[in-house]
């Protein structure tokens, strides 16, 4: 069973998992508070007009993911975090591009106090919830709205893990001293075979700290975990697509869980490499509901780097 670790549905003032098969979602299990180490990693809050929220009579759902600024106004995340995002509350003409109903915060604990609880809108005021929440987010000094979203042009939602990469362009810059950086082509291949033993990586995310079939814990704070490379073949043998990292033990501190796919995994093998903020993969999917096995989408392949170099150009813009 593949469980998308990404889009964690927003239930009220915080987040709560929609635990359903083939639903992406993930964040940090174990690990430690980020404590300002990755100020360019933030949380995405976004609206999908066609998504079903079972509490409401009409469609429209809010979700969370994690993303990484690679410059002042460009966020790299997972493709299932940008697919079918709304445009002013309406479905986009093309689900692969153009969505604007995304807001991004780089706060360690993003401010959800500005949003009225969903319970007050159930069951027939979903459109009013969108209007109120979007207005509150637009007025917030810590939430930054998107001007456009782009999903990898070969992305198919039913087979999300094959091209699980997306970009959010912000309507205003977030000026920081440093940002995440992209890898060179085939970057992770340097850790193939026995060389994987020397690699050390760090995943960052905002999602749940633990999860099971009938419980969940934590979320909505930025956390980090040190991890080792387990396999470049990832799940189902997709060597150049999915990559698997450890979950606790063996000198590592944690793993990923439901809450916010799209979060980065950085190469921190040496202090010099760590200083470069190289994103080698984004969190993509889980293998079960217990958050003890997951897969990440490696972003160092030629098609991914070409897309990231010019997301709009991939669609002729």
WODARA-V163739 format. One record per residue. RES is the residue in three letters. OMEGA is omega in whole degrees, 0 to 359 (999 if undefined). Layout:
BEGIN
<<RES & OMEGA> <RES & OMEGA>>
END
This chain:
BEGIN
<<UNK & 175> <UNK & 180> <UNK & 180> <UNK & 186> <UNK & 194> <UNK & 194> <UNK & 177> <UNK & 184> <UNK & 179> <UNK & 185> <UNK & 182> <UNK & 178> <UNK & 176> <UNK & 183> <UNK & 176> <UNK & 189> <UNK & 165> <UNK & 187> <UNK & 181> <UNK & 179> <UNK & 178> <UNK & 174> <UNK & 183> <UNK & 174> <UNK & 172> <UNK & 180> <UNK & 192> <UNK & 172> <UNK & 183> <UNK & 178> <UNK & 185> <UNK & 173> <UNK & 182> <UNK & 175> <UNK & 174> <UNK & 183> <UNK & 183> <UNK & 183> <UNK & 180> <UNK & 173> <UNK & 184> <UNK & 180> <UNK & 176> <UNK & 171> <UNK & 186> <UNK & 186> <UNK & 177> <UNK & 187> <UNK & 183> <UNK & 181> <UNK & 181> <UNK & 169> <UNK & 189> <UNK & 179> <UNK & 187> <UNK & 179> <UNK & 182> <UNK & 184> <UNK & 179> <UNK & 183> <UNK & 177> <UNK & 185> <UNK & 175> <UNK & 167> <UNK & 174> <UNK & 177> <UNK & 183> <UNK & 173> <UNK & 173> <UNK & 166> <UNK & 190> <UNK & 183> <UNK & 181> <UNK & 182> <UNK & 175> <UNK & 181> <UNK & 178> <UNK & 180> <UNK & 180> <UNK & 175> <UNK & 179> <UNK & 184> <UNK & 174> <UNK & 176> <UNK & 186> <UNK & 173> <UNK & 183> <UNK & 176> <UNK & 180> <UNK & 178> <UNK & 180> <UNK & 177> <UNK & 178> <UNK & 183> <UNK & 181> <UNK & 185> <UNK & 168> <UNK & 182> <UNK & 179> <UNK & 183> <UNK & 178> <UNK & 175> <UNK & 189> <UNK & 178> <UNK & 176> <UNK & 174> <UNK & 178> <UNK & 175> <UNK & 183> <UNK & 185> <UNK & 175> <UNK & 181> <UNK & 180> <UNK & 183> <UNK & 176> <UNK & 182> <UNK & 179> <UNK & 183> <UNK & 181> <UNK & 181> <UNK & 182> <UNK & 3> <UNK & 193> <UNK & 181> <UNK & 182> <UNK & 178> <UNK & 177> <UNK & 176> <UNK & 178> <UNK & 182> <UNK & 181> <UNK & 182> <UNK & 181> <UNK & 178> <UNK & 179> <UNK & 179> <UNK & 178> <UNK & 182> <UNK & 184> <UNK & 177> <UNK & 183> <UNK & 175> <UNK & 185> <UNK & 185> <UNK & 177> <UNK & 169> <UNK & 178> <UNK & 172> <UNK & 178> <UNK & 176> <UNK & 178> <UNK & 187> <UNK & 178> <UNK & 181> <UNK & 173> <UNK & 188> <UNK & 181> <UNK & 177> <UNK & 192> <UNK & 189> <UNK & 182> <UNK & 179> <UNK & 191> <UNK & 184> <UNK & 180> <UNK & 180> <UNK & 173> <UNK & 174> <UNK & 183> <UNK & 182> <UNK & 178> <UNK & 184> <UNK & 169> <UNK & 186> <UNK & 180> <UNK & 179> <UNK & 181> <UNK & 181> <UNK & 171> <UNK & 179> <UNK & 182> <UNK & 179> <UNK & 170> <UNK & 183> <UNK & 179> <UNK & 184> <UNK & 185> <UNK & 180> <UNK & 178> <UNK & 179> <UNK & 179> <UNK & 177> <UNK & 183> <UNK & 180> <UNK & 180> <UNK & 181> <UNK & 183> <UNK & 183> <UNK & 173> <UNK & 187> <UNK & 181> <UNK & 177> <UNK & 182> <UNK & 179> <UNK & 184> <UNK & 190> <UNK & 185> <UNK & 177> <UNK & 175> <UNK & 183> <UNK & 174> <UNK & 181> <UNK & 185> <UNK & 179> <UNK & 173> <UNK & 185> <UNK & 173> <UNK & 178> <UNK & 175> <UNK & 169> <UNK & 183> <UNK & 180> <UNK & 182> <UNK & 177> <UNK & 175> <UNK & 186> <UNK & 174> <UNK & 176> <UNK & 179> <UNK & 183> <UNK & 173> <UNK & 179> <UNK & 177> <UNK & 178> <UNK & 174> <UNK & 175> <UNK & 180> <UNK & 188> <UNK & 185> <UNK & 184> <UNK & 183> <UNK & 177> <UNK & 183> <UNK & 177> <UNK & 184> <UNK & 173> <UNK & 177> <UNK & 176> <UNK & 176> <UNK & 179> <UNK & 177> <UNK & 190> <UNK & 181> <UNK & 181> <UNK & 182> <UNK & 184> <UNK & 180> <UNK & 175> <UNK & 178> <UNK & 169> <UNK & 180> <UNK & 179> <UNK & 185> <UNK & 162> <UNK & 183> <UNK & 171> <UNK & 179> <UNK & 186> <UNK & 174> <UNK & 177> <UNK & 181> <UNK & 177> <UNK & 181> <UNK & 181> <UNK & 182> <UNK & 177> <UNK & 185> <UNK & 176> <UNK & 180> <UNK & 183> <UNK & 171> <UNK & 181> <UNK & 188> <UNK & 189> <UNK & 175> <UNK & 181> <UNK & 179> <UNK & 182> <UNK & 185> <UNK & 175> <UNK & 177> <UNK & 175> <UNK & 181> <UNK & 179> <UNK & 178> <UNK & 179> <UNK & 180> <UNK & 187> <UNK & 184> <UNK & 179> <UNK & 186> <UNK & 182> <UNK & 180> <UNK & 180> <UNK & 176> <UNK & 178> <UNK & 182> <UNK & 179> <UNK & 182> <UNK & 183> <UNK & 180> <UNK & 180> <UNK & 178> <UNK & 179> <UNK & 176> <UNK & 180> <UNK & 999>>
END
